Amino acid sequence: MQSVAGAVNAIVSGVDLNNVDLSNLDLSVLDRIAVWYGGLPSTVQTGVTIVVGAIVAYVVFKIVAKIIKGLVMSIIAAVLAFLLTTVPGNMILSNAYDRVEQQVSTSLSQSQ
């Protein structure tokens, strides 16, 4: 089985697509890009790969930076909302408890 695969690979790798008329074939856009890329010299292929990689990395960086910025803003908003609701709420309940405690002590001292 390996000898058949090796033979097919040797035949396919020996085909130079630059010398073949591909106009009659129904190639997709990706196939045409692959044929164009395969026909480039290896140094140009490396350059194209680096440029495309840099562009994709930049786009992904921008997207992730926006997501992280939104996430940080959400965390800050949640912390502020938590502090704004708990600190005043604690103060109000503490004052109310002190007032009730004072009323109860005043009521108890008057009843004696």
Backbone bond lengths (Angstrom), bond angles and torsions (degrees), N, CA, C in turn:
res aa  C-N    CA-C-N  psi(-1)  N-CA   C-N-CA  omega(-1)  CA-C   N-CA-C  phi
1 M - - - 1.445 - - 1.520 110.46 -
2 Q 1.353 116.63 -36.64 1.454 119.79 179.78 1.524 111.29 -68.66
3 S 1.315 116.30 -32.52 1.462 118.61 -179.11 1.528 110.62 -68.37
4 V 1.330 117.34 -35.16 1.471 120.93 177.46 1.518 109.80 -67.32
5 A 1.343 116.44 -45.27 1.465 120.23 179.45 1.521 110.17 -63.57
6 G 1.308 117.86 -40.17 1.462 121.38 178.50 1.518 111.54 -64.39
7 A 1.324 116.64 -39.40 1.464 120.57 179.86 1.524 110.77 -67.02
8 V 1.335 116.60 -43.22 1.473 120.43 178.86 1.522 109.68 -63.71
9 N 1.317 117.06 -42.02 1.460 121.36 179.59 1.528 110.24 -63.12
10 A 1.333 117.21 -40.75 1.467 120.75 179.38 1.520 110.86 -65.41
11 I 1.322 117.12 -38.94 1.475 120.94 179.53 1.522 110.07 -67.71
12 V 1.335 116.93 -46.58 1.466 121.05 -177.60 1.518 110.61 -66.74
13 S 1.334 118.50 -41.74 1.459 120.63 -179.03 1.518 111.56 -68.62
14 G 1.307 117.71 -19.86 1.457 120.97 179.32 1.512 113.21 -82.97
15 V 1.321 118.79 -8.76 1.461 121.93 -178.47 1.517 108.94 -83.38
16 D 1.329 115.99 128.49 1.460 121.54 176.23 1.525 106.86 -101.65
17 L 1.317 116.54 109.56 1.461 120.99 -175.91 1.521 112.37 -70.75
18 N 1.322 117.84 -13.89 1.464 119.84 177.40 1.531 111.43 -69.51
19 N 1.325 116.62 -24.69 1.465 120.54 -178.16 1.523 112.52 -98.82
20 V 1.321 118.07 5.04 1.465 122.30 -177.50 1.518 108.38 -107.27
21 D 1.354 116.45 137.67 1.459 121.29 176.90 1.529 108.33 -80.31
22 L 1.334 116.59 109.51 1.467 122.21 -177.35 1.523 112.65 -97.48
23 S 1.336 117.15 5.28 1.460 119.78 -175.54 1.528 112.41 -68.13
24 N 1.316 118.47 -26.15 1.460 121.21 -179.43 1.528 112.51 -83.79
25 L 1.320 117.11 -10.68 1.456 120.04 -178.41 1.527 110.56 -87.22
26 D 1.310 114.97 148.24 1.468 120.73 177.38 1.530 107.41 -93.81
27 L 1.330 116.51 84.79 1.459 121.62 -178.13 1.527 109.93 -96.97
28 S 1.310 114.51 140.46 1.460 118.83 176.08 1.529 109.05 -74.97
29 V 1.309 116.21 173.29 1.458 120.94 179.43 1.529 109.77 -62.43
30 L 1.319 116.33 -42.04 1.466 119.40 179.15 1.526 111.72 -64.88
31 D 1.331 116.79 -36.72 1.463 119.65 177.11 1.524 110.88 -65.26
32 R 1.320 116.39 -40.95 1.467 120.13 179.25 1.526 110.90 -65.79
33 I 1.349 117.19 -38.58 1.465 120.76 176.87 1.529 109.57 -64.77
34 A 1.335 116.39 -41.14 1.464 120.29 179.69 1.525 110.85 -63.75
35 V 1.327 117.23 -40.47 1.466 120.58 178.78 1.529 109.58 -66.83
36 W 1.326 117.38 -43.52 1.469 121.15 178.41 1.530 110.25 -60.74
37 Y 1.344 115.88 -46.25 1.463 121.02 -179.39 1.523 111.39 -63.61
38 G 1.330 116.49 -41.20 1.461 120.79 -179.62 1.512 112.42 -66.05
39 G 1.333 117.87 -25.68 1.453 121.34 -179.64 1.518 113.71 -83.27
40 L 1.313 117.15 -8.01 1.469 120.57 -179.55 1.528 110.57 -79.09
41 P 1.320 116.89 153.33 1.465 119.50 172.98 1.530 109.86 -63.72
42 S 1.323 116.07 156.45 1.470 119.78 -173.92 1.520 112.38 -62.72
43 T 1.327 118.78 -33.73 1.474 119.50 179.10 1.521 110.93 -68.63
44 V 1.330 116.30 -37.68 1.470 120.08 177.51 1.531 109.64 -69.27
45 Q 1.335 117.07 -38.71 1.468 120.18 176.11 1.526 110.17 -58.00
46 T 1.334 116.30 -44.26 1.466 120.43 179.12 1.518 110.40 -62.73
47 G 1.324 117.35 -43.17 1.464 121.17 178.50 1.521 112.33 -62.28
48 V 1.339 115.93 -44.84 1.473 120.18 178.40 1.526 110.05 -62.01
49 T 1.321 116.34 -42.90 1.463 120.68 179.50 1.527 110.94 -60.88
50 I 1.333 116.70 -43.53 1.464 120.37 -179.55 1.523 111.02 -65.99
51 V 1.335 116.91 -43.84 1.467 120.38 -179.54 1.529 110.88 -64.08
52 V 1.332 117.14 -46.80 1.470 120.03 179.46 1.524 110.28 -64.01
53 G 1.335 117.11 -40.47 1.466 120.16 177.63 1.511 112.10 -62.49
54 A 1.335 116.81 -40.45 1.466 120.62 178.79 1.524 111.15 -65.72
55 I 1.317 117.00 -40.75 1.472 120.51 178.98 1.527 110.37 -64.51
56 V 1.324 116.64 -46.33 1.472 120.18 179.43 1.524 110.50 -63.39
57 A 1.330 117.47 -41.69 1.466 120.85 178.88 1.525 110.74 -62.72
58 Y 1.326 118.01 -41.06 1.460 121.89 179.03 1.527 111.33 -63.16
59 V 1.336 116.05 -45.73 1.471 120.26 179.78 1.523 110.42 -63.09
60 V 1.320 117.31 -45.07 1.470 120.83 179.30 1.522 110.03 -63.77
61 F 1.339 117.81 -40.60 1.453 121.23 177.57 1.522 111.10 -59.63
62 K 1.324 116.95 -45.34 1.467 120.53 179.86 1.528 111.00 -62.31
63 I 1.325 116.96 -42.66 1.466 120.78 -179.54 1.528 110.05 -64.51
64 V 1.319 116.72 -48.13 1.469 120.69 -178.81 1.521 110.55 -65.27
65 A 1.333 117.77 -37.50 1.465 120.88 178.56 1.523 110.42 -62.88
66 K 1.338 117.49 -40.68 1.469 120.45 177.57 1.523 110.70 -66.23
67 I 1.326 116.53 -40.14 1.471 119.86 178.99 1.525 109.97 -63.91
68 I 1.335 116.40 -45.77 1.471 119.93 -179.36 1.524 110.59 -66.02
69 K 1.338 116.94 -40.86 1.460 120.31 177.83 1.524 109.88 -60.49
70 G 1.317 116.84 -43.85 1.466 120.52 177.61 1.515 111.45 -64.42
71 L 1.328 116.35 -38.14 1.454 120.68 179.29 1.528 110.83 -66.59
72 V 1.330 116.64 -43.80 1.470 120.31 178.80 1.528 109.98 -63.52
73 M 1.325 116.74 -42.87 1.469 119.94 178.55 1.536 110.54 -62.59
74 S 1.312 116.93 -38.78 1.462 120.49 178.49 1.527 111.16 -65.71
75 I 1.322 116.52 -40.99 1.469 119.98 179.18 1.523 110.20 -65.07
76 I 1.331 116.86 -43.15 1.467 120.01 178.15 1.520 110.49 -62.13
77 A 1.321 117.66 -43.51 1.464 120.97 179.18 1.528 110.97 -63.38
78 A 1.325 117.26 -40.15 1.466 120.13 179.12 1.526 111.33 -65.87
79 V 1.336 117.15 -42.13 1.466 120.64 178.87 1.524 110.04 -64.00
80 L 1.316 117.40 -44.31 1.467 120.21 178.66 1.529 111.80 -63.66
81 A 1.317 116.52 -41.48 1.462 119.49 177.78 1.524 110.57 -63.08
82 F 1.321 116.34 -41.04 1.459 120.69 178.49 1.525 110.41 -62.00
83 L 1.328 116.59 -47.28 1.465 120.43 -179.19 1.521 111.78 -65.95
84 L 1.323 116.27 -39.96 1.464 119.21 -179.47 1.519 112.48 -67.91
85 T 1.297 117.69 -28.42 1.462 119.36 -179.78 1.517 112.63 -91.15
86 T 1.316 119.17 -31.93 1.465 119.48 -175.31 1.517 112.90 -86.24
87 V 1.318 119.19 -42.16 1.470 120.81 -177.19 1.523 110.88 -65.69
88 P 1.339 119.72 -53.24 1.471 117.99 177.15 1.526 112.24 -64.18
89 G 1.324 115.54 -36.14 1.468 118.34 178.35 1.516 111.15 -63.01
90 N 1.313 117.27 -41.34 1.459 121.72 177.43 1.523 110.40 -64.25
91 M 1.319 116.54 -42.32 1.466 119.98 179.54 1.525 111.23 -64.15
92 I 1.312 117.61 -42.62 1.474 121.37 -179.96 1.519 109.93 -63.80
93 L 1.350 116.75 -46.38 1.464 119.16 -179.50 1.531 111.49 -66.92
94 S 1.319 117.09 -36.85 1.459 120.34 178.18 1.525 110.80 -64.99
95 N 1.325 116.95 -44.08 1.470 120.41 176.78 1.520 111.26 -63.06
96 A 1.330 116.55 -40.63 1.464 119.61 179.05 1.522 110.49 -64.81
97 Y 1.318 118.01 -40.77 1.462 121.63 178.69 1.529 110.32 -63.95
98 D 1.329 117.11 -44.02 1.472 120.49 178.41 1.533 110.73 -61.22
99 R 1.319 117.60 -41.43 1.469 121.40 179.39 1.523 110.84 -64.34
100 V 1.334 117.00 -44.37 1.475 120.23 178.86 1.525 109.85 -64.84
101 E 1.324 116.63 -41.01 1.465 120.29 178.83 1.536 110.51 -62.44
102 Q 1.314 116.59 -40.40 1.470 120.76 178.97 1.528 110.52 -66.76
103 Q 1.336 117.08 -41.16 1.472 120.21 178.47 1.523 110.90 -63.53
104 V 1.329 115.79 -40.61 1.469 119.25 -179.45 1.525 109.28 -67.48
105 S 1.332 118.48 -42.63 1.466 119.27 179.74 1.526 111.03 -66.55
106 T 1.341 116.59 -38.33 1.467 119.16 178.00 1.524 109.86 -65.60
107 S 1.305 116.74 -40.70 1.466 120.39 179.48 1.516 111.16 -65.69
108 L 1.324 117.34 -40.03 1.451 120.39 179.54 1.526 111.88 -68.84
109 S 1.322 117.69 -38.51 1.471 120.13 -179.07 1.529 110.08 -71.67
110 Q 1.333 119.59 -30.13 1.450 121.36 178.35 1.532 111.07 -75.21
111 S 1.306 117.05 -30.47 1.471 119.75 -178.76 1.520 110.87 -76.43
112 Q 1.282 120.61 -17.10 1.466 121.49 -178.85 1.444 109.58 -85.67
